[in-house]
Amino acid sequence: MASKKPLVPGRGLDAILGNLDIDTISGSQSDVTAAISMVDISDIEANPFQPRKEFDDTALQELAQSIREQGVITPITVRRMPDGKYQLIAGERRLRASQIAGLTQLPAYIRIATDGQMMEMALVENIQRENLNAMEIALSYNALIEECQLTHEQLSQRVGKDRSTITNYLRLLNLPAETQLALSSGQISMAHARALVNVEDPERHLAILHDIVNRHLSVHQTEQMVKANRQPDKPRAAVKPELPNAYCAAQSQLRQTLQSDVEIKRSRRGKGTLTIHFNNDEDFDRIMKLLNHHE
């Protein structure tokens, strides 16, 4: 008797499940299907909250070849839409590779999920797989905060990252567009970007960025350059109120008469001081005699 060939996941699941349509169990919004359903690829819509923007063609082709030989090992996750279609929550690489491999159906977990939950699941899955670049993570964190109205602490708990890590990623959104592009394309690292965040002057910031890219500076060299380029803020000189002409004339006249340094200060409201400088006791007596003489 001929031995039966083992079923290949992704290709033999339909033989196991037959036409059984296993839907979500009604209940809370985080309910998961009791088993896996086979879903037509033509009925699956893209995830509008997919944080990952770039997919490596070579890696997709390799995954497609693996799927042709082994099938889809890990089911994708979708949610059922009101029109009967499905919206992808997680597994876009598997979906794309399956399309390349020529599959018409995929094994899928069907979940009930809100838009916020979809965004969270897509983000968490990609972070766990380390497929996102730093800018994609930063944009996703920001989207979660705005769309789901989460605090940094709540987001930290949701994605399993320290609050300081969340803050460091969100600070990347303050970088100039050219620096963000360099980070997204891998020209600079997250550590380089964190150092550049501290350079607020646009011209100095871009000059350091170009040095990093063109001279292949290390993170330590970048930090030293940033430190060297920091210029302490110069204290702003207090704006002195302009002395009226009559007071200027009186100041000059007193200097000539007393043969000493005389300074008049006046506020905008008219309040002020008259200062007469002397060099020693004899000079003080001389000035007093002159003042008494003019009384």
Secondary structure, DSSP 8 states (H G I E B T S, - for coil): --------TTTSHHHHHTT------SSSTT---SS-EEEEGGGEE--TT-------HHHHHHHHHHHHHH--SS-EEEEE-TTS-EEEEE-HHHHHHHHHHT-SEEEEEEE---HHHHHHHHHHHHHHTT-S-HHHHHHHHHHHHHHHT--HHHHHHHHT--HHHHHHHHHGGGS-HHHHHHHHTTSS-HHHHHHHTT--SHHHHHHHHHHHHHHT--HHHHHHHHHHH---------------HHHHHHHHHHHHHHTS-EEEEE-TTS-EEEEE--SSHHHHHHHHHHHHHT-
